Amino acid sequence: MMELQWENQTIIREFVLLGFGDLQEFLQILLFFLLLIIYVMTMAGNILIIVLVVTDPHLHTSMYFFLGNLSFLEVCYTSTIWPRMLASFMTGNRAIPVYTCIMQFWVFGSLVATECYLFSAMSYDRYVAICKPLHYLTIMNKQVCLFLVAASWFCGFVENAVLIVFVFQLTFCGHNEIEHFFCDYTPIIQLSCTDTYKAQLALTVLGSVCTFPSFMFTIASYVNIIMAILRIPSKTGRKKAFSTCSSHLLVISVFYGTIIIVYVLPKTEMLKELNKVFSVFYTVLTPLVNPLIYSLRNKEVKEAWRRILCKRKTWLG
């Protein structure tokens, strides 16, 4: 393993995550329990979706195949950050080994990039289902769904592997405090005492490639979906479909918007100060609300949950 050195004298073996700053003990306890509740709710909602999609044959469709993958992804990247962060609240130990920190970013960053592509695949699936219903089963067959999901995961991890290569080319100096609550790319490279231009350029280029095309494709899909919804003759059906579509668009816009601000836009002083705030949206809000927005409100999911409960009552009876 390569060693991170400063002038061949000081070897940095760990970073210190400053988290949310030095809060009063009461506020730390309050924040810990708030984050713990959010983490438990996030994990419970997403794991429930995975279980229902895997066990209920009625949900073995392309739409729920994508939703099951989305929930699995949320479970993975939530678990990449939250357990370590909650443990630091309990123990007061904010130190994290350098290579553990870099691996945390690689896994988390890869999962975030994967989610960008997965949202595009899901929007295309909904577009075909609503705008081309007669050709839906032909277009969105099993092979196409598997390809879209596999491509999303592959591209997400490969892109972030490139960023990690640039991180390992940097030399880190004596300052080892990261002004963040998890190991993110920009806060890490800001600790380097060598030129970070190439590393920052790689983030901007790869971040743009990951976010802008998929965001525009997703928006275009939903614009076509909304146009199709407006042609629905039933006012009640039109209102229900538009409500679902607008909630999807809101969550997607918040997710892509904060990702673009944090990883793509030039780092002005104001954005540097707000990056931690924006990061809360895609690390806390999105994994929490996605199960509710995309799955738990669906009639099919409610019926699947009812069938499982009925089977359990039968077994217990």
SVG drawing of the C-alpha trace seen along z (x, -y; Angstrom):
<svg xmlns="http://www.w3.org/2000/svg" viewBox="-64 -33 75 55">
<polyline fill="none" stroke="black" stroke-width="0.4" points="0.0,0.0 1.2,-3.5 1.9,-5.8 0.6,-9.3 3.5,-11.4 4.3,-15.1 7.8,-15.9 8.8,-12.3 8.5,-13.2 4.9,-13.1 2.8,-10.1 -0.9,-10.7 -2.6,-7.5 -6.1,-9.0 -8.4,-11.8 -10.7,-13.5 -14.3,-14.1 -15.6,-17.3 -19.2,-16.3 -21.7,-19.0 -19.2,-20.9 -18.8,-21.1 -22.4,-21.0 -23.5,-21.2 -24.1,-17.8 -27.8,-18.2 -27.9,-19.0 -25.5,-16.1 -27.9,-13.7 -30.9,-15.2 -29.2,-15.0 -28.1,-11.4 -31.6,-10.2 -33.0,-12.1 -30.5,-10.6 -31.0,-7.2 -34.7,-7.3 -34.3,-8.5 -31.7,-5.7 -34.1,-3.0 -37.0,-4.4 -34.9,-4.5 -33.6,-1.0 -37.1,0.4 -38.8,-1.2 -36.3,-0.1 -35.8,3.4 -39.6,3.9 -39.7,3.0 -36.9,5.5 -38.7,8.3 -42.0,7.6 -40.5,7.4 -38.5,10.7 -41.2,12.7 -44.4,11.6 -44.9,13.0 -47.3,10.2 -44.5,7.7 -42.2,9.5 -42.5,6.8 -40.0,4.5 -41.2,1.5 -40.8,3.3 -37.5,4.8 -36.2,1.2 -37.8,0.2 -36.2,3.2 -32.8,2.2 -33.4,-1.4 -34.2,-0.2 -31.2,2.1 -29.0,-0.8 -30.5,-3.1 -29.8,-0.4 -26.2,-0.1 -25.3,-3.8 -27.1,-4.7 -25.2,-2.0 -21.9,-3.3 -22.2,-6.6 -24.7,-6.4 -23.4,-3.6 -19.9,-5.3 -21.5,-8.7 -23.8,-7.4 -20.9,-5.6 -18.9,-8.8 -21.8,-10.5 -21.7,-7.7 -18.0,-7.4 -16.8,-10.9 -14.2,-9.4 -14.2,-11.2 -11.0,-9.7 -11.1,-7.5 -8.2,-5.7 -7.1,-7.3 -7.8,-4.2 -11.1,-3.6 -12.1,-7.2 -11.1,-6.9 -13.0,-3.6 -16.0,-5.2 -16.1,-7.9 -15.5,-5.4 -18.4,-3.2 -20.8,-6.1 -19.8,-8.1 -20.3,-5.0 -23.7,-4.4 -24.8,-8.0 -23.7,-7.9 -25.5,-4.6 -28.7,-6.2 -28.4,-8.9 -28.4,-6.3 -31.0,-4.2 -33.4,-7.2 -33.0,-7.6 -33.8,-3.9 -36.8,-4.1 -38.1,-7.2 -37.7,-5.5 -39.6,-2.5 -42.5,-4.8 -42.4,-6.6 -42.8,-3.4 -45.5,-2.1 -47.6,-5.3 -46.8,-6.6 -46.3,-3.2 -48.5,-0.8 -49.1,1.6 -45.3,2.1 -44.4,2.1 -43.8,5.8 -41.8,6.0 -39.6,2.9 -39.1,3.5 -38.4,7.2 -36.2,9.0 -33.0,8.6 -33.4,4.9 -34.2,4.4 -31.2,6.4 -29.0,4.5 -30.1,1.1 -29.6,2.0 -26.2,3.7 -25.1,0.7 -26.1,-1.7 -24.1,0.2 -21.1,0.7 -20.9,-3.0 -21.3,-4.3 -18.4,-2.2 -16.1,-2.7 -16.5,-6.5 -15.6,-6.8 -12.7,-4.4 -11.2,-7.0 -11.6,-9.6 -9.9,-7.4 -6.9,-7.1 -6.5,-10.9 -6.8,-10.8 -4.0,-8.3 -1.7,-10.6 -2.0,-13.3 0.3,-14.0 -1.5,-14.8 0.0,-17.3 -0.1,-17.6 -3.6,-19.1 -6.0,-16.1 -9.4,-17.6 -12.3,-17.1 -15.0,-19.7 -17.8,-17.3 -19.9,-14.5 -18.6,-11.8 -15.6,-11.3 -16.4,-13.2 -14.2,-13.9 -13.7,-17.6 -13.1,-17.8 -10.5,-15.1 -8.5,-16.6 -8.6,-20.0 -6.2,-18.5 -3.6,-17.9 -0.5,-20.0 0.1,-19.2 -1.7,-20.6 -5.3,-19.4 -6.2,-20.9 -6.4,-17.6 -8.3,-15.9 -10.8,-18.8 -11.1,-18.8 -11.8,-15.0 -14.6,-15.6 -16.2,-18.3 -16.0,-16.3 -17.1,-13.0 -19.8,-14.7 -21.1,-16.5 -21.2,-13.3 -23.0,-11.5 -25.6,-14.1 -26.5,-16.4 -27.4,-13.8 -29.3,-11.5 -31.1,-14.5 -32.1,-15.9 -33.2,-12.4 -35.3,-12.0 -36.9,-15.4 -37.7,-14.7 -39.3,-11.4 -41.5,-13.0 -42.4,-15.9 -43.8,-13.3 -45.5,-11.4 -47.2,-14.6 -48.4,-15.4 -49.9,-11.9 -51.5,-12.4 -53.2,-15.6 -54.9,-13.5 -56.6,-11.3 -60.4,-11.8 -61.1,-11.1 -60.5,-14.1 -60.0,-11.9 -57.5,-9.7 -55.7,-12.7 -55.4,-14.3 -54.1,-11.1 -51.6,-10.5 -50.4,-14.1 -50.0,-14.0 -47.8,-10.9 -45.8,-12.3 -45.2,-15.7 -44.0,-14.0 -41.5,-11.9 -40.3,-15.1 -39.8,-16.9 -37.7,-14.2 -35.6,-13.8 -35.1,-17.5 -33.9,-17.9 -31.6,-14.9 -30.0,-16.0 -30.0,-19.6 -28.0,-19.1 -25.6,-16.6 -24.9,-19.1 -24.3,-21.9 -21.9,-19.8 -19.9,-18.0 -20.2,-20.0 -20.5,-23.8 -17.4,-25.8 -16.5,-25.9 -17.2,-29.5 -16.8,-30.4 -20.6,-30.4 -21.0,-27.0 -18.2,-25.6 -20.0,-26.7 -23.3,-25.3 -22.0,-22.0 -22.6,-20.2 -26.2,-21.4 -26.8,-20.3 -25.3,-16.9 -28.0,-16.3 -30.6,-16.2 -29.1,-13.3 -27.7,-11.4 -30.7,-11.8 -33.8,-13.0 -33.7,-11.0 -33.2,-7.6 -35.9,-8.3 -38.7,-9.5 -37.9,-7.3 -39.7,-4.2 -42.8,-6.3 -42.8,-8.3 -42.1,-5.4 -43.4,-2.2 -45.2,-2.3 -48.1,-4.4 -48.7,-2.0 -51.8,0.1 -49.9,3.2 -47.4,2.8 -50.2,2.4 -51.9,5.5 -48.6,7.5 -48.1,6.4 -51.7,7.4 -51.1,10.9 -48.0,11.4 -49.8,10.4 -52.7,12.8 -50.3,15.6 -48.6,15.0 -51.9,15.0 -52.8,18.3 -49.4,19.9 -49.8,18.6 -53.5,19.7"/>
</svg>
